[in-house]
Amino acid sequence: MRGWWQELAGLVLPAGCGGCGAARVLLCPGCARALSGAAAGLVRPSPRPAGLPAVYAAAAYEGAVREVVLAHKERGALPLAGPLGAALAVAVDRAVGGRAGAAGAAAGEELVLVPVPSARRQVRARGHDPARRTALAAAARLRRAGVPARVASVLRQLRPVADQAGLGARERRENLTGALGVCGGVGQWFPATARIVLVDDLITTGATLAEAARALRAASAGAVAGAAVVAAPAGSFVGNRSTTRTEQRSCE
């Protein structure tokens, strides 16, 4: 017969690795390596939507990384926000020039992470906002590294949008144009010295991040230093051969 502490452990410990299902571990060593940020780099959707800032991703959206993102986002595996946030922090660091913009941080500039909001119906259905939760974990990770960072959840949907699943790049742009806005006065959220980075868990066509950047510009929130995501399609990483061929074909 199991002891009471073993029964309690069954309630509070993960049933299996979020990436591969290995028993009794949040992330196994192999899946943790996939989210380490070692493969972080610049990504560029093709076609690239107008107004999209430079976007950095921590990992390719495939295999274990895909499973972890979906487990956190769709299946309520909330403890996975920690490793996802750590991966996002690496991408944020790349977006501001490395070492979390060490020169700016030394000068007293604050790093402000602005998560892309989920639709209210999605937040209700999931019971949480995955991008915001991941952004909070990333900001905490950056602060532990000595970088002054915080999250400003200032973006709101101004109108309902259709489900993006199944929509192509052009349809996504049309679906999202004018859909986001900034709540409240921007001065209280973004001091003049703030470095603003848009964050999300995933990029596909880039339409959502481009709309978020437009909304911040429209509200005179300040210049967006860049954007960072946990994962992106493998073919969208700059320098990836498949991306290069796609871009060459689009210019022919």
N, C-alpha and C positions, 0 to 999 in steps of 0.2 A: 504494500500500500504506500502510495506516495505521501510524503510529508506535506504539511500545510504550505511550507515555503515553495515547494515544487508546484503546488496548485496555483499559488499566487504568481509564480514565474510564468506559468502557462497563460496567464491573463495579460501580463505586462510585457513579456518578451515577444519579438516578432516570430511568426510561425515559420518564416523562411526568408532567405535573401530576396530583396526586392528586384534583383536582376535575374537570378538564375534559380531561385527557390531552394537553395541549400538550407538545411534545417537550422533553426534557432540562432540566426544571426541576421542583423539588419542589412548588412552588405558583406558578402564574402570578399576576401582579398582581391580576387580577380576582378570582380565588378567594381570594387572601390578604385582599383587602378584605372578602369575605364572612365571613371568620373574624376580623376585626379587633376584634370586640366593640362596634362602633358601634351595633348594634341590640340590645345587651344589655338585659334587663328582667326584671321579675317575671313568673313563670308560675304558673298555677293549673289543674291538671287538673280536669275535671268529669266525675263527682263527685270531690270532694277526699277522699282517705282520711284517717281520723282519725289524729292524731299527726304529720301531715306538716308539717315546718317550712317557713318561707318559702323558696321556691326561685327562684333567679335563673339564667337561661340566657343564654349569649353570643350565640346566633344561632338562627334558625329551622331546623328539620331538613328541609331541602329543597334541591334543586339541588346546587350544588357542595359545600355543607356536608355534606349526606347522603353524597355520594360520598367525601369525605375521611374521615369517621367510619368508613364501611364499609371503605375501603381500609386504614386503620390496624387496625381491629378484626378483620376477617375475612380480609384478604388479606396481612397481615404487612408492611405498609408502615411499618416502625418509625420512620423519620426523621420521619414526620408527627406523632409525639408532640410535637415542638417547637412547631409552630404550633397544634396542638390545646391544648397546655398554656398557651400564651400567651392563647388565647381563654378557657380555663377560669379563668386568673388574673383576667381582667376580671370574670367572673361572681362569683368569690370576693370581689373588691373590693366589688362591689355588695351581696353578702350580709352584709358586716360594716360597711356604712354609707358606703362610699366612701373612696378613698385608703387602702384596706386597713385601715380602722379606725384612722386616723392617731392619734387621741387615745389609743386603747388601746395602740398600738405605742409611742407616746412614753412611756407609763407602764411600759413593760417587759413588756407582755403578749405571749405567744407565740401565733401563729396555727397551729393544728394541723388539717391536712387529713386527713380519714378517708375513704378510698376505699371504695365499695361493692364487695365481693369478687365475682369471677366464680366459678361452679361449677368444681370441680377438673377435671372432665372437659372443660370448655370451655377452661381454661388449657392442658391437655395438647394438645387439638386445635389450638389457635391458636398455641401455643408462647410465649405471653406473656399477661399480665393487662393489658388495655388501660386500664382505669380507673386502676390503680395507676401504670402508666407515664405516663399523662397527668397524674396528680396530682403525680408527681415533677417533671415538666417545669414545671408551674404553680408549685410551691413554689420551684423554682430561679429562675423569672422574678420572683416576689415578693421573694425575697432580694436579687436584683440591684437591685430598686427600693428597697431599704432596709427591707423588712418582715421581721421575724423569723418565718419560716414553715418548717414541716417536715411530713412525712407520717408518719402512724401507721396502719399496716395491721393494725389490731387486730380487725377483724370477721372471723368465720369462719362457714361454714355448719355448723349443728348436725345437719342431716338432709338427705337428698337432696330436691330439688324438681323438679317437672315443668318441661319447656321452656315458657317464658312465651309463645312465639310462638303467636298464634292465640287466646290467652286474653283474656277481657274483664276489666273492672276488678274485678268481684266475684270472679271465678275467680282472678285474680292475688293478691288479698288473701288468699283462702283458701289458696292455694298457698304463700304466703310467711310467714303468721302463725307466729311462733315458730321460724322457720328460721335466724335469725342470733343469734350470741352474741359476747361479747368474750373474747378470749384473754388470759390473764395478769392481773396486778393492774393496776387502772386508775390507781393512784397514780403508777406509773413512766411512764405514757404521758401523763397529763393533770394537770399541776400545777393548783393552785387558780385561777391567773390565766389559764389557757389559754382561748382562744376557739376552739371546735370548729366546723368546717364540714364537713358531709358532701359528698362530691364523686362525680360519675359522668360518663360521657360523654354520656348521654342519659336523658331522662325521658319516659315515656309516660303511664301511669296514676298514677304516684307511689307505687305499692304497695311497691316495693323501698326507696325512700328512707324511707318511713314505717316500715317494718320495721327498717331500720338505726337510725333515731332511737329506736325502742322498745328495741332491744337496748342502746343506750348508756345510756338512762334506767334500764333494769333493772340495769345494772352500776354504777349511780351514778357514771358517768364525768364528770358535769357537764352543764351546760346546753348545748344545741346552739344556736350563734348563728344558723345558717341552713344552707342547702344550695345548691350550685352545680353546674351542668352545662354542658357545651359546647353542647348543642342541645336544643330542645324543639319539638313540633309548633307550627306557626305560629298555629293557633287557640287555643293555651293561654296566649299572652301576655296579661297583664292590659292592658286598654285596646284590645285587638283587637276589632273589631266582632263577629266571629263568636263570640268567647268570651263577650262580653256577652250576645248573644242566647241562647246556650246556657244561661248561668247564669240568665237571666230565665225561660226556659222551665222549668228545673228547679225554680224556686220557685213556679210557678203551680199 
